[in-house]
Every structure is written in C-alpha cells, then in structure tokens.
C-alpha cells in the first residue's frame, strides 16, 4: 500500500512539474494582454494630434512629444487635486489602520456579549452596494454640515471599513494565544497587549491593508462626485472626469496624458507592495478558525 501510494504521489509530482512551464506561459500571456492597454495609453500621451488622427492604433509615438503632459498639468489644477488626494488618502489610511486593527483584535480575542452577531453584521454590511445607501448617507452628511467638505470623505473612510476589520481579525487569529496569556500573567492590560504584542506581529498584514485602503481611497470617484462641489476641493479622479468632459472630443492625446498622470502614484504603490499584498492575503485566508 505504501509503495503504491508513494508511486501515485511521485506521478502526481511529475505531472505538476510538467504543467508548471505551461502555467507560466499562460500567465505571461495574460499579463501581457492586461498590461498592453496601459502601455498604449501612456505612449498615446506622447503622440502628436496628427499622428493620433492618422493612425489611432499606432503603438509608438512618431515623433515623441511632451506637450500633452505639460498641457494636461497646466490646463487643469492637477497640482491642487494631487494635494487633496494625497492628504485625504494618508489620513484615511492611518485612521483606518487604527480602527480596523482595534476592531479586528476585539472580534478575535475579546468574547463580549453579541460579538459573533455583531461581526456577522459587519460582514453583511460589506455586501451592501454603496449605491443603495447613497441617499441616506447624503442626508446624514447634510445634517452634519459636511457637504462640499473633505470631512465627508475622511471620517467615513476611517470608521467604515468592514473588509479591513475582517482582514485584521484574520491576522490576529493567526497569532498564538500563548503570547497574550503570558503577557496577561505578567499584568499587561488589553491596551498594552494590543499595542506591544498584536500590532508588531501583524505589521506586515497592516502594510498590505494600508496599500489596499490607499488604492480604494485614491480611486474613489462616486463619493467625491456626490459630495464635492468646489473645484478647489476636487480629488484626482473627479478632476480627471471633468477634464475628459472638456477635452474628450478634441484631443485624445491630452486625455491619455492626464489619465496617465492620475495613475502614477498608485501604480508605484502597488508595484512596491504587491508581494506583501499577496502573501498577507494568503496568510489571512489560512489563519482563521
């Protein structure tokens, strides 16, 4: 029996090793197909208008020009929009990491009355589309006097993040309880255990969560569209939509250059943190109970 099982395992490993090159080829082809439109968009931003009109599907610019990038940056207040998006994203990320990690620790380790039902409510709230709650949310922001204010984006972004709570809970569940029990014996409080034991041990996961929250906050378009009216308060996605409305039918190169400018910060953030995101998500999926 052991011999047959070992032979079957050996054949299975050989089959998997034979399929690995094929899987890599398929993944490489998929990556190229997904990345090609982005590269074409960036290159189109460096084309002249006559080249775009003559051959819109041409890949390489001929000649290369930076006038579209300069014009896109100067004809719309992208500098102000960048500043708005950057500081809003930073505040949301820092605040969300604090609230989600504390909530995740509470759900994972503190057995308070109704904790399981409350966690179920948090998970269910993640399934509700934002469009469903848009009208009551707008009325609430109006009552608070936060319409046409960045507070309407920052405070909900910090306090309402069910996915972050779920992810933080999974990170905490992967930590052995013996560490907390030893700290409790030494007289450490809940807050001290959270700050000195839990936070350092889930720091890689929080780094991945920070990138996910940053991507969501930077690319948020619906809420700024509904809540912001003043151009000085616009974020990058909202200003880009306004810019496309003004120049969309006039100069495609200008639109492509503006779109490329809007994607640069988050593209850099994702390239830096993609390995951490994948490893942390894989760990969180195996660390639950």
PyMOL commands that set and color helices and strands:
alter all, ss='L'
color gray80, all
select helices_A, chain A and resi 2-44+49-54+67-75+78-109+115-126+134-144+151-159+162-173+177-185+190-201+203-219+222-227+231-233+236-247+252-286
alter helices_A, ss='H'
color red, helices_A
deselect
rebuild
show_as cartoon
